[in-house]
C-alpha cells in the first residue's frame, strides 16, 4: 500500500473521530425551540428565547408553563461558563407578575462572581422593552449596575429588600407620580397599610425558620435571607402591585397556625369530618394531611385567607390581607391573585373567589392586587 493511500486513510479516520467527538459534545446541549447556539461577532452564545407571552395568569394556551420553563432555563444559564444571549425579540406581552417571578429567580441564581457573560436582545414590541429597562431586569441579566430607588424617580424599578425600609418610598412614589399628590389622608392611610401589610406578611410569615421575635417589625429590622421583591405598574386607570418572596410558601406555613384546624373545619366541614374519622390513635390531623392528595395547595391558601381574617382582631396581625381585600372590593375591576406552591387563589371585587391547581410549582408566594386610580 502506497504512502499516499495510508496518509489519506489516516486523515479520513482522524476527521471521522473529530466529527464523532463533536457529535457527542452537541448531544449534551438541550435542543428545543427556546435554546440553541448562535454566533455574534464571531463569538458563540448559548441562546435562550423568551416565549411570545410571558404570563402566569392563564395556561389556556400554555402561557403559564412556558413562562416557568423560560424562568428555569434562565436560572440554569447563570451557572454556565461562556456567554449567554437572552432574546425577547418575539415577546409581545409581559405582565407584572411574570416579571417579578423571573426577576427574583435571576437575582437569587446570580453568584457574586460568575464566568457567565450575558447579553439581552430587546423585543420588537416597545412596551416589552420599556418594562425590561424600567424594571432593571435587563441590567440584572447583563450583570450591570442596577438603578437604585431615588426620591425623584419617574419610574419605579423592581424593589428588592430584606427589611421594611422601602415601604415609605413605594407609597410616596404612588402618591406623587400616580395620584399627583391628590390623595386624601384616609386613602393614603389605606394604601400605606396595604403595602406595609404585604411586606410584613413576608417578613413575619414567609421565613418562619428565620423569625426570632413575634413583635412587629420596623424599617430597621433586617435579617439576611428574608428577601422580598415588589413592583408596581399602571395600565389605563388601574394600579397593579405585586410582591413576592422565596419562603416556604403558604401551604406549608398555614398548617402550623394555632387557628388552622378551626378554619379548616369551618371552610371544609365534610372533608374535615372524613379526615378526622380516619385518624388513628395518637395521630394528628396535620400528619394525615401530608398524605391526603385531595387537599390541595389551593385549599391551604383559601384556608389561610379566611382563617387569618378572623384572627386579625384577636392577634393584631394575620397572614391574610384584610386591607388589600378592602381595596380590591372597592374596585369593580379589582382582583387579588395569590400564587403559592401548586395553588392559586383568585379573589374578585364582588367577593367571589376561585381556586385553581397549577401544573407547575411556584417557590414561595406571589401576591398581586389592583386598585383603581381615582
Residue, then its C-alpha position, 0 to 999 in steps of 0.5 A: x500500500x502506497x504512502x499516499x493511500x495510508x496518509x489519506x486513510x489516516x486523515x479520513x479516520x482522524x476527521x471521522x473521530x473529530x466529527x464523532x467527538x463533536x457529535x457527542x459534545x452537541x448531544x449534551x446541549x438541550x435542543x428545543x425551540x427556546x435554546x440553541x447556539x448562535x454566533x455574534x461577532x464571531x463569538x458563540x452564545x448559548x441562546x435562550x428565547x423568551x416565549x411570545x407571552x410571558x404570563x402566569x395568569x392563564x395556561x389556556x394556551x400554555x402561557x403559564x408553563x412556558x413562562x416557568x420553563x423560560x424562568x428555569x432555563x434562565x436560572x440554569x444559564x447563570x451557572x454556565x461558563x461562556x456567554x449567554x444571549x437572552x432574546x425577547x425579540x418575539x415577546x409581545x406581552x409581559x405582565x407584572x407578575x411574570x416579571x417579578x417571578x423571573x426577576x427574583x429567580x435571576x437575582x437569587x441564581x446570580x453568584x457574586x462572581x460568575x464566568x457567565x457573560x450575558x447579553x439581552x436582545x430587546x423585543x420588537x414590541x416597545x412596551x416589552x422593552x420599556x418594562x425590561x429597562x424600567x424594571x432593571x431586569x435587563x441590567x440584572x441579566x447583563x450583570x450591570x449596575x442596577x438603578x437604585x430607588x431615588x426620591x425623584x424617580x419617574x419610574x419605579x424599578x423592581x424593589x428588592x429588600x430584606x427589611x421594611x425600609x422601602x415601604x415609605x418610598x413605594x407609597x410616596x412614589x404612588x402618591x406623587x407620580x400616580x395620584x399627583x399628590x391628590x390623595x386624601x389622608x384616609x386613602x393614603x392611610x389605606x394604601x400605606x397599610x396595604x403595602x406595609x401589610x404585604x411586606x410584613x406578611x413576608x417578613x413575619x410569615x414567609x421565613x418562619x425558620x428565620x423569625x426570632x421575635x413575634x413583635x412587629x417589625x420596623x424599617x430597621x429590622x433586617x435579617x439576611x435571607x428574608x428577601x422580598x421583591x415588589x413592583x408596581x405598574x399602571x395600565x389605563x386607570x388601574x394600579x397593579x402591585x405585586x410582591x413576592x418572596x422565596x419562603x416556604x410558601x403558604x401551604x406549608x406555613x398555614x398548617x402550623x397556625x394555632x387557628x388552622x384546624x378551626x378554619x379548616x373545619x369551618x371552610x371544609x366541614x365534610x372533608x374535615x369530618x372524613x379526615x378526622x374519622x380516619x385518624x388513628x390513635x395518637x395521630x394528628x390531623x396535620x400528619x394525615x394531611x401530608x398524605x391526603x392528595x385531595x387537599x390541595x395547595x389551593x385549599x391551604x391558601x383559601x384556608x389561610x385567607x379566611x382563617x387569618x381574617x378572623x384572627x386579625x382582631x384577636x392577634x393584631x396581625x394575620x397572614x391574610x390581607x384584610x386591607x388589600x381585600x378592602x381595596x380590591x372590593x372597592x374596585x369593580x375591576x379589582x382582583x387579588x391573585x395569590x400564587x403559592x406552591x401548586x395553588x392559586x387563589x383568585x379573589x374578585x371585587x364582588x367577593x367571589x373567589x376561585x381556586x385553581x391547581x397549577x401544573x407547575x410549582x411556584x417557590x414561595x408566594x406571589x401576591x398581586x392586587x389592583x386598585x383603581x386610580x381615582 
